[in-house]
Amino acid sequence: MSSSSAQYDLSFKILLIGDSGVGKSSLLVSFVSNSLEDISPTIGVDFKIKQLTVGGKRLKLTIWDTAGQERFRTLTSSYYRGAQGIILVYDVTRRDTFTSLLDIWAKEVERYSTNQDCVKMLIGNKVDKDSERFVSKEEGVALAKELGCLFYECSATTLENVHKCFEEIALKIMEVPSLVEEGSTIVTKNLLKPKSEDQTTTMDISCVVVKEKEDDDDLEDLIFSRIYLIIKVKTDLFFTVYDVTRRDTFTSLLDMWAKEVERYSTNQDCVKMLIGNKVDKDLERFVSKEEGVALAKELGCLFYECSATTLENVHKCFEEIALKIMEVPSLVEEGSTIVTKNLLKPKSEDQTTTMDSFSCVVVKEKEDDDDLEV
């Protein structure tokens, strides 16, 4: 998007909630990409962006997909903030996911939603499995009426009604003046920000925000007030990334990111790596490899140049930093402790087993800060 003209007229935030396994992520992927992927349960939160034209308006929908598991409930509650639309999803083949809408999710919406005018929709997913159905359409209609929701049944597998669901909730949002005003305000705010010419208009980010306690407000301050993502946790490694075609992203490493790592990293033994990305654009390069090597040496970092586009050195980066972590006894001990702790928890039959577990923060500039705000 250029600074002179927006690629969309209105920007809305939509939240997907419901029990784990009802197909929230599948619905989102089906809507955004018109395809179905093999999707594992969401950890924490994820979001995708979809631009479309509805009712003659160019819309940008930022759709947040939340984890349904109970252990993430306190984490995902903060993502209700500022949502213009909330979609409650259940699985028509699992009655427990339907009954939990009244028992849990409707109460969550009432408790955490900060927008009294937000539009709500109830979706019964997996209607392609009609022979396994345990919740009738009539029951869904009745519950939707009780909760004051729009209602659809759909299938993320066959794409039945998937696009209609999101288009319908967008249309209903546009019928509410206060929500249209909010959507317009976001667009106006974004127009005032400097944009790079090659800025992309879609993002797919998965992150978990870990709060040590309920009043740990400094984490929220970082996310809400910056256009960067940093997770304040005990981290085993940091990737610090710059664009070799943009010198400003390189100079900001010393001016900002090195200080951020020093300030927020709680693990003195954590392994750091400096990555120069986009080496496939060598003709547009403004930062030499020698400069990268020198800065990495100054910061005490491993160093790689790579390309996410051609995959050059991408796997090497992650494999190298993992090897370096395993050379640090304290980090290996931490990884083993996490595994031991996890082994004490009940496991699903299809859960994979790993030798060690490490946490990672990727530090890089984000294209659109509003999409990171929860």
N, C-alpha and C positions, 0 to 999 in steps of 0.2 A: 504494500500500500504506500503510495506516495503521500507527501505532506499536503499536496494541493487538492486531492480528491479521495474520498473514502471508497473502499471497495464494497462497503455495506452501509445501509441506512440505520440499522438498529442492531444492538448487541444484547443478547439475553443469556442468562445463566440458568441451566436446567439440571436438576439433581435426580439421579436414579437411586432408589432405595428399595429394600426388601431382603428377605432371607438369602443366605448363601446358596448358590446353585439354582436359582430360579431363572437365570439367563440374562441378567442385566448387562453383563459385558458382551454377550452374544448379540443382544438387541442393538447395543451401541455400535459394535463393529459392523453388523449387517447394515445399519443405517448409513454409516459413514463411508463404507467401502463396497457396499452391495455384495459382500461375500461373507462366508462364515469360516472362521479359523478355529483351530483347536486351542481353546482358551482355558487357562488354569484359574483358580479362584483369585480374585483381586486381593492384594495385600495392601491394606490402608486405603488409598484412593488412587484413581486414575482419571484422566479426562481426555476427551478428543474434541476437536473443533470442526464444525460443518458449516459451510456457507451455502445458502440456497435462497431462492426467490419464492416468497409466499405472499399472496394478496397484493402483488405488485411492489413489494418492498424487498430489498436485498438484506437478508438477515445473516448474522453471525451467531451461531448457537455454540456456546461452550457447555458441553454436557459432561457432568461429573458422575463418575461411576464409583460408588462406595462399596466397601467390603460389608458383607452381611453377617459375618461371624460376630458373636457377642463380644469377644475380646477386643474388637476394634470399635465398639460402640461409642466409647468416650472420645476416641480420636475423630471419628467421622461426624460427630455431632456439630463441630464447628463449621462444617462445609454447607450447612443450611443458610449461612449468612449471605444475604443479598440475592437468594435464588428467586427468579421470577416464575419458575415452574418446577413442580415436584412430581415425579412419576413413581408411583408405588407398584412394584411388580410382584406377582405370585406365579407359581407353576400350577397349571390346571390339573396336573397328574399327582400333585402332593397337597393334600388337604391341610397339613400343618403349616405350609407357607401361606395359605389363605387365612387361617384363623389367627396367625400372628400379626396380620395387618391391623386388626382391631386391638389385639392384646399388646402389641409393641409399637408398630410403625406409625399408626395414627397418633399415638401419644408422643412419639418422638417429634413428629411434625409440629404438633401443638406446642410442644415444649421449646423446640430450638428454632423454628422458622422465625425470621426477623421481619418478614414481609407479610402483613395481614392480607394483602390483595393477591398473593401468589396463586397461580392456577394449578390445580391438582388433577392428576389423571391416574386412574387405576387400570393396570394392564394385566390380563391373564395370558401368560406366555405358554408356548409349546402345544398349541392347538393341533399341530400336525400329528400328535400322539393321541388322537381322539379315542381310540380303543382303550387307552389307559387313563382316561379322564376320571377324576374324583371330585371335581368342582364344576357344577353346571354353569352355563352362561347366565341363566336367570339369577343364580346366587351372586354372581359377579355384578350384574346390573343392580341388584338390591343393595349390595354393600356400597357400591359407588354412589348411589343415591343417598345412602345414610351418611357417607363421609363428605358429600358435596363435591364429588369428583366426576370428571369425564370418564368414559369407559370404552375400552377396546379389548378384544381378544386378538392375539397375533401369534406368529411363529417366526422366530429368528432363523430357523433352518430353511423354511421355504420362502421367507421374506413377506409372507401374507400380512398385510396391514402395517408393516413396520414403518414405512415412510408416512402412511396416513397418521399414525400415532403422533410423530414428531411435528408434522405439518399442522395437525389439528391443534396441538397445544400451543404452537407458535401463533396460529390465528387467534386463539382465545386470549393469549397474552396481549396481542395487539388491540384487543377490544377494551382493555383496561387502561385508561389514560395515565394513571400513576406509573404503571409498568412501562408504557411506551416512553414516558418522560425519563425513567431510569435508563432505558436502552439507548435513548438519544444522548443522554449525558455521558455515557461511556464512550460513545463514538466521538463526541466533541472533545473529550479529554484526550483521546488517542490521537486526534488530529493535531493537537498542540505539541506532541512529542516528535523529535527528529527521528526519521525512519531511514534505514539503509535501503539502497536501491534493490538489493537482492533479498530483501526480507521475505520469508515464506509466510503463507497465510494459514498453515495448518501445523499443529503440534500434537505429539503423542508422548506424554510424560507420565511416568508412574513414580510416585514418591510416598514415603511414610514419614509423618512428622511425629516424633516421639516426645511426649511431655513427661518430665520427671515427676511433676505434681500438678494439680489442677490450677494453681496460681502461678505457674511458671510462664509468665507473660512475655518474657524476653524472646521466646521462640516465635510467638505470634507477631511480635514487633518486627522481627527480621523478615518474615514473609509478607506482612501487610505493607511495610514501609520501604522495601527495596525492590529493585527490578532484577534481583539476583536470588538464587536459591541456595541457602546454606542450611544444613541440618545440624543442630547442636547436639551431637551424641558422642559417645565414646567411639571413635572411629579408628579403624586399623590402617586406613590409607586415604590419601587425597589425590585425585586427578585435578590438575590445574590446566585448563585448556585455553589456547589462543588461536586466532586465525592468522595464518602466515600472510594473507593478503590484506590484513588490516593492522597497521602499526599501533593504533590506539588500543586494541585488545592486548597487545604485547606490553605496552608501557603501563597499562593498568595492573599488570601482575605485581609489579613492585609497589606501585602507588596505592593499590587497594587489596588485592587478593592475598599477598604474602602476609599483610597485617591481619587480615581476617582469619587466616589459618592460625597464626600465632595467638590471636585473641581467643578463638572459640574451640580450637582443638584441645580436648581433654586428655589426649593420649600422647605422652612425650616420645614414645617409641614408634609412632605411626610412620608409615612409609609414604613418601611424597613423590609424585611423578609430574613432570612438565611435558605437555603434549602440544606440538604445533600441528594443527589440523589444516586440511585442504591443500596438501602438497600437489594434488592433481592439477591445481591452477598455478603452475609454476611461472607462467608468463605474467601473472598478476601479483607475484610475490613482492612483499615489502619488508619482510623480516627474513634475514638469512639464517641458514642452519647454524652458522658459527655464533651468531648472536644468541640463538636458543641454547646452544651448548654452554655458553658463558653464563647466561642467566641461571640455568639449571645448577651449574657448579656453585654459583653465588648463594642460591637458595637451598643447596643441599638436596637436590632432587635428582631422580632418574630422568632421562630425557629420550623422547622419541618424536620423530615427525611421522605423520600418517595421513591417510585419506579415508574418511568414512564413505566416500563415494566409490572408490575403487577397492576398498578394503586393505590397501597397503598398510602393513604393520599394525592393523587394528588388533588382531588376535595376539600378536607379540606383546603389545602394551599390557594387556590384562594378564597374560601368562607371566611376563617378567615381574610385574609388581606382586603377583601372588607368590612367585618364587622368593622374592626378597622378604616378604612378610614371613614366610616359613623359615627364614634364616634368623629371625628375631625370637628368642625363646619366650619372652613375655607375651608376644602376640600369638604364638602357637598355643600357649597355655590358655589364653583367653578364648581362642577358637575352639579348643577342646572342651572348655568349661561350658560354652554355649551348647555344644552338641550333647554333653552329658545332661545338661538341664532339659534340653528338648526331648531326650530319650525317656525322661520321667513323665512326659505328657502322653495322653492317649493318641495313637497314630491311626490314620486312615490306611486301608489296605494298599492303596496305590501311591502312598507317600514315598518319595525317594529318600535314600540315606546318603549323607555326605560325611567325609572324614573330618573336615573342619568348617567353621562358619566365620566369615569375616564381614564387617560392615564397610561400606564405601560411600564417599561423597564425591560427586563430580561437580567441580566448581567451574561454571562458565556463564557467559552473558546470555540472558534470555531475550527473545525477540519481542515478547508481549507481556508486560508485567501484570496486566489485569487478569490474564488467564492463570497466573500463579496465585493470585489472591483468592482466599477461600471464603 
